[in-house]
Amino acid sequence: MAKRAAGRAGAGTPATVALAAAGVAFVPRPYEHDPAAKSYGLEAAEALGVAPDRVFKTLLADVDGALAVGVVPVSAQLDLKALAAVLGAKKASMADPAAAERSTGYVVGGISPIGQRRRLPTVVDESVLTHETVLVSGGRRGLDIELAPADLLRLTAGRAAPIAR
């Protein structure tokens, strides 16, 4: 897998900068974003010609009053009860989009699990482990990054668990 320098003028996002700084091999996968797309993740899968179960979306949840990150295939939904259980919490609900943007430093539709402003508890659906590489948002709409699941888990200090339905 290729590793590209993220430091070129205008080319870097916090996610690509974090990957490059960690020496992680990744492939930037840009695509033309359609503002009218109903699903950012499914749009990325289709535009990039990748099976939707290999493209993962990053969702923020309010878990017992604190933010947490759930990363699931774009073809699935986040199981909030399962996320809460994995994190030892009583309940979880989807986070307010404005709170998600403030916390991560990214805009909705471009939230990457990597390079967020502050590290949040992160759980990635266990299906990630069935793929050699997966794609996640690169930190802006119209940019995904392809990387190994082990690197995704390591850079997010995440854990794999069954959180998709």
C-alpha positions as CSV (number, residue, x, y, z in Angstrom):
1,M,0.0,0.0,0.0
2,A,1.3,3.4,-0.9
3,K,2.0,6.1,1.7
4,R,1.7,9.7,0.5
5,A,3.0,12.8,2.2
6,A,0.1,14.8,3.5
7,G,2.1,18.0,3.9
8,R,1.7,19.4,0.4
9,A,-0.1,22.7,0.2
10,G,-3.8,22.1,0.7
11,A,-3.5,18.3,0.5
12,G,-3.5,17.5,4.2
13,T,-6.3,17.0,6.6
14,P,-5.8,16.2,10.3
15,A,-6.4,12.5,9.4
16,T,-3.8,12.3,6.6
17,V,-1.3,14.3,8.7
18,A,-1.8,11.9,11.6
19,L,-1.3,8.9,9.4
20,A,1.9,10.3,7.8
21,A,3.3,11.3,11.2
22,A,2.7,7.8,12.5
23,G,4.4,6.3,9.5
24,V,1.2,4.4,8.5
25,A,0.8,3.2,5.0
26,F,-2.4,4.5,3.5
27,V,-3.9,5.4,0.1
28,P,-5.9,8.6,-0.3
29,R,-9.0,7.9,-2.3
30,P,-10.6,11.2,-3.5
31,Y,-13.9,11.3,-5.4
32,E,-16.3,13.9,-6.6
33,H,-18.7,14.6,-3.8
34,D,-22.3,15.3,-4.8
35,P,-23.9,17.7,-2.3
36,A,-27.3,16.1,-3.1
37,A,-26.2,12.6,-2.0
38,K,-28.5,11.1,0.6
39,S,-25.8,9.0,2.1
40,Y,-22.2,10.2,2.2
41,G,-20.8,6.7,2.8
42,L,-22.8,4.9,0.1
43,E,-21.9,7.7,-2.2
44,A,-18.2,7.1,-1.5
45,A,-18.5,3.3,-2.0
46,E,-20.2,3.8,-5.4
47,A,-17.9,6.6,-6.6
48,L,-14.8,4.6,-5.7
49,G,-16.2,1.2,-6.9
50,V,-15.7,-0.4,-3.5
51,A,-18.1,-2.9,-1.8
52,P,-20.1,-1.0,0.9
53,D,-19.0,-3.5,3.5
54,R,-15.4,-2.3,3.1
55,V,-16.3,1.4,3.5
56,F,-16.8,2.5,7.1
57,K,-18.7,5.5,8.4
58,T,-17.8,7.4,11.6
59,L,-20.7,8.2,13.9
60,L,-20.6,10.0,17.2
61,A,-22.9,9.0,20.0
62,D,-23.7,10.4,23.4
63,V,-23.0,7.5,25.8
64,D,-24.1,8.2,29.3
65,G,-23.5,11.9,28.8
66,A,-20.1,11.7,27.1
67,L,-19.2,11.4,23.4
68,A,-17.9,8.2,21.9
69,V,-17.2,7.1,18.4
70,G,-18.8,4.1,16.6
71,V,-17.3,3.1,13.2
72,V,-19.5,0.7,11.1
73,P,-19.9,-0.3,7.5
74,V,-21.8,2.2,5.4
75,S,-24.2,-0.6,4.5
76,A,-25.2,-1.1,8.2
77,Q,-26.5,1.0,11.1
78,L,-24.9,1.6,14.4
79,D,-26.5,-0.5,17.2
80,L,-26.6,2.0,20.0
81,K,-27.4,-0.6,22.6
82,A,-24.4,-2.7,21.6
83,L,-22.2,0.4,21.6
84,A,-23.3,1.3,25.1
85,A,-22.8,-2.3,26.3
86,V,-19.2,-2.4,24.9
87,L,-18.4,0.8,26.7
88,G,-20.0,-0.3,30.0
89,A,-22.7,2.3,29.8
90,K,-26.4,2.2,30.3
91,K,-27.6,4.0,27.2
92,A,-26.5,5.7,24.0
93,S,-28.1,8.0,21.5
94,M,-26.8,9.7,18.4
95,A,-24.8,12.9,19.2
96,D,-26.0,16.3,18.2
97,P,-24.3,17.0,14.8
98,A,-23.0,20.4,16.0
99,A,-21.4,18.7,19.1
100,A,-19.9,16.1,16.8
101,E,-18.3,18.8,14.6
102,R,-17.0,20.8,17.6
103,S,-15.5,17.8,19.2
104,T,-13.9,16.3,16.2
105,G,-12.9,19.4,14.2
106,Y,-14.5,17.8,11.1
107,V,-17.8,18.5,9.3
108,V,-20.6,15.9,9.2
109,G,-20.1,13.7,6.2
110,G,-16.3,14.2,6.5
111,I,-15.7,13.1,10.1
112,S,-12.7,10.8,10.2
113,P,-12.1,8.4,13.1
114,I,-8.4,9.5,12.8
115,G,-7.0,12.9,13.7
116,Q,-9.9,14.2,15.8
117,R,-9.3,17.2,18.1
118,R,-9.4,15.0,21.1
119,R,-9.3,11.3,21.5
120,L,-12.7,9.8,22.3
121,P,-13.5,6.2,23.2
122,T,-13.7,4.4,19.8
123,V,-15.4,1.1,18.9
124,V,-15.1,-0.3,15.4
125,D,-17.5,-3.0,14.2
126,E,-15.8,-6.4,14.3
127,S,-16.4,-6.9,10.6
128,V,-13.4,-4.7,10.0
129,L,-11.2,-7.6,10.8
130,T,-12.5,-9.6,7.8
131,H,-10.9,-7.2,5.3
132,E,-7.3,-6.7,4.2
133,T,-7.9,-3.0,3.9
134,V,-10.9,-0.7,4.6
135,L,-11.8,2.8,3.7
136,V,-12.8,5.6,6.2
137,S,-13.3,9.3,5.7
138,G,-10.1,11.2,5.1
139,G,-11.4,14.3,7.0
140,R,-13.5,16.0,4.3
141,R,-16.3,15.2,2.1
142,G,-15.0,13.7,-1.1
143,L,-11.9,12.0,0.4
144,D,-11.6,8.6,1.9
145,I,-8.4,6.9,3.0
146,E,-7.7,3.2,2.6
147,L,-5.7,1.5,5.3
148,A,-5.2,-1.8,7.2
149,P,-7.8,-2.5,9.9
150,A,-5.0,-3.0,12.5
151,D,-3.7,0.5,11.8
152,L,-7.2,2.0,12.1
153,L,-7.6,0.3,15.5
154,R,-4.1,1.3,16.7
155,L,-4.4,5.0,15.6
156,T,-7.8,5.4,17.2
157,A,-6.9,3.3,20.3
158,G,-10.1,1.6,19.3
159,R,-11.5,-1.9,19.9
160,A,-13.3,-4.2,17.6
161,A,-16.7,-5.4,18.7
162,P,-20.1,-6.3,17.2
163,I,-21.8,-2.8,17.0
164,A,-23.4,-2.9,13.6
165,R,-26.9,-4.1,12.7
